[in-house]
C-alpha cells in the first residue's frame, strides 16, 4: 500500500483552527504477518474517506480494529476521522492508544496534541506537541499548534517563539506571519511585530496585515499612518472587524464625524454587531447627540438586561437631558430589579427628579439614593443628590450633613460647595457660606475640562471592550 498523508488545516491558527496530520503506514496485523484482506479493507476505508463517505470509512475501520487490534495505522486513521468530524471525545482515547503503539511517531503525538487543543486541554496539548517537536523539529504545523497551545496555557513568550519557528519553516506563509505579529503585539513587543510584518511580501494586499500595521502605528503614536493602514484593510476586506477598527481609530482621537460615518455604514452591513452599535451610541454621546445615543443604550440593555455597563451608559445620557429621552424611564425599572448598583441608582434618581417634582416621584428618588448610599457609603454623588433633594423640600439644615459628606469624598466639586453655601446662607451662617462660595469659584475653573473628562471616561469603556 502506498504511504498516504492527510492534512486538515484552517487558514488562521489565531482563529482557533488546528491541523491534524497522519502518515499511514502499511497495515500489519498484530501477529506481524501481512494480511492482504486487511490491506484491501483499509484501502477501502481510505477511498471512502476521500469521497466524503465518512460513515462508511468509520464502519470499515471499526471492523478492522475489532478483527486486528493494535494496528497503529488503523487506530491513527480512526482517531483522525473522528477529529475531522470534531468528535474529540471519541478521537482522543483512540489517538492516545496510537501514541502508545508508536511512541516514536511525531505525527501521532502531533495529532493527539491537536485534539487536546480542540478540547481546551492546553497543558496536555503542550506536552504532546512538545514531544512531536522533539521527534521532528522541522514540522511547521506542529510548531504553529504548539504556539497556540502555549498561548492557551498562558505561556505567551514561549508561544511567540513557537510561532517564530513555524514562520522560519515557512517564511512565505502570510497567515502564520500575521499570527506571530499579532501575538508579539499583544505581548507589547511592538517593534518586533513591525519587523515580522516588514518581511511579509505584498503586505499592502493583505487585509489582516494592514489591520495589524494600523494597530502598530497607533501604538507608536503615528496616527495618520494608522488611519491609512486601517482604511486599506477596510477597503480590501470590509469585514465587521476592519470597519470597527477603523471607526475606533477615529473615535479614539475624537474625530467624531468620520467615526459616526464608518459605524453607521458598519451597522448597515452588520446589523447584528452589538459592539458596532455600542460604538455608534458612544459616538453620538461624544457628539452630544444624546437623543440618538440613549435609544441605542436602551436597546442594548433590553437585549442584555443583566448588563450593568449598558445601564450606566443609558444613565449617563439621561442625566444630561432627562426630560427629553423617553428611554430614561427604563433606568428606574433596571435599578429596582438590580439593587446594589450605586451608579445606576443615582442616575435613575436624577432622571426621576428631573421629570417631575411631585411627592411620589421624590419619595421614589430618595429611596434610590438611600439604596445607593447603602451600596456605596463613600459615593460623593449620592450624598450630593440627597442634599439637593432635601434642599428642594426646604430642608436646608438637614442638607448640610449630606453636602459636607459629599465634599469630604470629593473636595473639588464646585456644585457641592455652591449648594453648601446656599444651605449655610439659609440657616444664617454667612461666614461659612462665603467660604464655600470662594471654594466654589476656585473649583469651577478646574472643572472647565469636565466635558472632556466625561467623554474620555466613556470612550475608555469602549476601548476596553473586546
Secondary structure as GFF3:
##gff-version 3
##sequence-region A 1 466
A	DSSP	beta_strand	4	8	.	.	.	ID=ss1
A	DSSP	three_ten_helix	13	15	.	.	.	ID=ss2
A	DSSP	beta_strand	20	24	.	.	.	ID=ss3
A	DSSP	alpha_helix	36	50	.	.	.	ID=ss4
A	DSSP	alpha_helix	54	67	.	.	.	ID=ss5
A	DSSP	alpha_helix	72	84	.	.	.	ID=ss6
A	DSSP	alpha_helix	88	101	.	.	.	ID=ss7
A	DSSP	alpha_helix	106	118	.	.	.	ID=ss8
A	DSSP	alpha_helix	122	135	.	.	.	ID=ss9
A	DSSP	alpha_helix	140	152	.	.	.	ID=ss10
A	DSSP	alpha_helix	156	169	.	.	.	ID=ss11
A	DSSP	alpha_helix	174	186	.	.	.	ID=ss12
A	DSSP	alpha_helix	190	198	.	.	.	ID=ss13
A	DSSP	three_ten_helix	203	205	.	.	.	ID=ss14
A	DSSP	alpha_helix	207	219	.	.	.	ID=ss15
A	DSSP	alpha_helix	223	236	.	.	.	ID=ss16
A	DSSP	alpha_helix	240	252	.	.	.	ID=ss17
A	DSSP	alpha_helix	256	269	.	.	.	ID=ss18
A	DSSP	alpha_helix	274	286	.	.	.	ID=ss19
A	DSSP	alpha_helix	290	303	.	.	.	ID=ss20
A	DSSP	alpha_helix	308	320	.	.	.	ID=ss21
A	DSSP	three_ten_helix	326	328	.	.	.	ID=ss22
A	DSSP	alpha_helix	329	337	.	.	.	ID=ss23
A	DSSP	alpha_helix	342	355	.	.	.	ID=ss24
A	DSSP	alpha_helix	359	375	.	.	.	ID=ss25
A	DSSP	alpha_helix	380	392	.	.	.	ID=ss26
A	DSSP	alpha_helix	396	409	.	.	.	ID=ss27
A	DSSP	alpha_helix	414	426	.	.	.	ID=ss28
A	DSSP	alpha_helix	430	446	.	.	.	ID=ss29
A	DSSP	three_ten_helix	447	449	.	.	.	ID=ss30
A	DSSP	alpha_helix	450	463	.	.	.	ID=ss31
###
